[in-house]
């Protein structure tokens, strides 16, 4: 339960910057309110995920690597963590095919989920978190599970035409990462100090 509260708090802090930014981008670039709302949901989700997995930020970069390269080691004894990793990546697998036509194919969605998970595991070398092959597997499984859920939903449920170009995908991911790396730590610290 504490992890969920932490996830919501971090997403709320990131939303202070992300929502106005995406409203600005809607006027300047996207010109599609429904798509912009989904982009903003994706960005807020990514910001919460980045915070929960413990990526480094501008204030906190340490090189203290901890590795687990043995597949399935501790995976079943720590099944709650494995299940949380699957659930954490399901929204990614769901939103990708809804927003971009390329990800209508499972292979592209799984590849992006695997790539993002790999990037997270590499970046965790610069935190006190462990770089774990089991996380890579469960995150990828979560992405695929989200894709399956998206494929089961009728197309009219979201009412957004998937876009052919993936330029906006890079923009959403890049903006979210930069905000979480540069601005979020400072904003989060100010807000937590205010509420103490």
N, C-alpha and C positions, 0 to 999 in steps of 0.2 A: 504494500500500500504506500509506503514511503517513497518508493521509486516512481509511482504514478503521480504523487503530489509534487515531487521534484520535477518531473517531466512537464506537468502543467504550469508550474511556476516559471520554469525556464522559457517555455513557449510564450507565456504571457509577457515576460520581459522583452523577448525578441520581437513580439508583436507591436510593441511601442514604436519600433523603427520600421518594421516590415510593412505594416498596413498602410501608413502614409506613403511609403516609398512605392508600393505597388499601385496605389491610387494615382500617384504621379505618373508612373509608367503606363498605366491604362490610357491616360490622356495623351501621352507623348508617343507611345509605341504600339501597344496592344490593340486599343480601340475595340475591345470586346469585353464587356463587364463580366459575363459568366466565366469566360476563360481566365480573366484576371483574378476573380475570386478563387478559382481552382489553383492558379499559380500561387496565390497568397497562402492558401491552405497547404500546398506542397512545401512552401518555404517555411511556414510556421512548424509543420511536422519535421522538416529537416533540422531546423534549429533545435527543437526539443530532442531529437535523436542525437545530434552532435553533443548536446549538453549531457545527456544520459550516458553516452558511451565514453565520455571523458576525453575529448580531443584537446590538444594543447591550445592555449590562447596566448595573446601578446604578453600577458603577465606571468604566465606559467609554462615554461618549457624546460624540461629536465630530461637528460639522457640517462635513464635507468631501466634498461630493457629486461623484461621478464618474458620468457617464451614457453609455449607448449606446442611442439610440432607433432605430437602423438595423437592421431585421430581417435576419437571416442574416449580418450582418457578423461575421466571424471564427468563425462557428459551425462551418464545415466544416474550417477549418484547426486549430481547437481542438476536434476531434470528441470527444476523451476527456472533456473537461469537460462537453460537451453530453450524452454518454452517461451520465456520472455523475449529472447533474441528472435525467435520465429515471429512472434506477435509484433515486435518492434519494426520489422521490415515488411510486414504485410501491406501497410498503406503505400509504400513505395511501389510494390508490385501492382497494386490496384490503380494508382493514379497514372502511372506511365502509359499504359495502353489507352486510357480514357483521353489523355491529352495529346499523344503523338502516335501517328499511324505506324511508324516503324516498330513500336513496341506492341503492336497487335500480335506479332510473332513472339512466342515464348522465349526463343533463343536470345533475342535482343534484350528482353526484359531481364532474364536470368543473368546474361552477361553484364549488364549495367549493375545489377544487384551484387554480383560477385566482385566487380571492379570497385564499387563503392565500399563494400565490406573489406576488401583487400587494402584499400587506401586507409580506411579507419584503423585496421590492425597495424599497418606500417606507422601511422602517426602516433599510435599508442606507445610506440617505443620511446617517445619524448614526453611521456607522462609516467605516473606510477602504476598504470594499468598493465595487465598482461596481454601480450600478443598471442592469440590462441587460434589454432586451426579449427577447433570446434565452433568458435564464433563465426568463422568464415563459412562453415557448412550450414549452421542454423540460420544465419542471416540470409544466405542464398536460398535456402528452403522457404523462408518467410517471404522473400520476394516472389518466388514461384507460386506460393500459396495465394498471395494477393492477386497475382495475374489470373489464377484460376477463378477467383471470386469475381474479378472484373469481367471475365469471359462469360460467366453464368448470368450476369445482369443484362437485362434488355437494353439496347442502345438508347432507347428513348428515356431511360431513367435519369441520365445525366444531361442529355440534350446539348452536348457540345461536340462539334465535329472534330475528330482527331486531326491534328495539323501534320502536314508532310515534312516541313522543315523542323529541325531540332535546334535551331539557333536560340529559341526562347528557353529550351532546356538548359543549355550552357549558361545562359543569363541567370536563370532562377538559382541554379546550383552555385554559380560563382558569387552572386550577391549574398546568398545565405551564408556561404563559407566566410566571406570577408567580414560580414557583420558579426558573425559568431567569433571570429578570430580577433577582430580589432575593437568593435564597439560594445558588444554584449558584456564582456567582463567588467568594463568600467560602469556601464549602465546598471548592471546587476548589483555591483558593489554599492553604488549610490542608493538604490532602492532598498537593499537589505539594511543599510545603515539607517535610513529614514524610519523603517518599521521596527527597529530595535528599541 
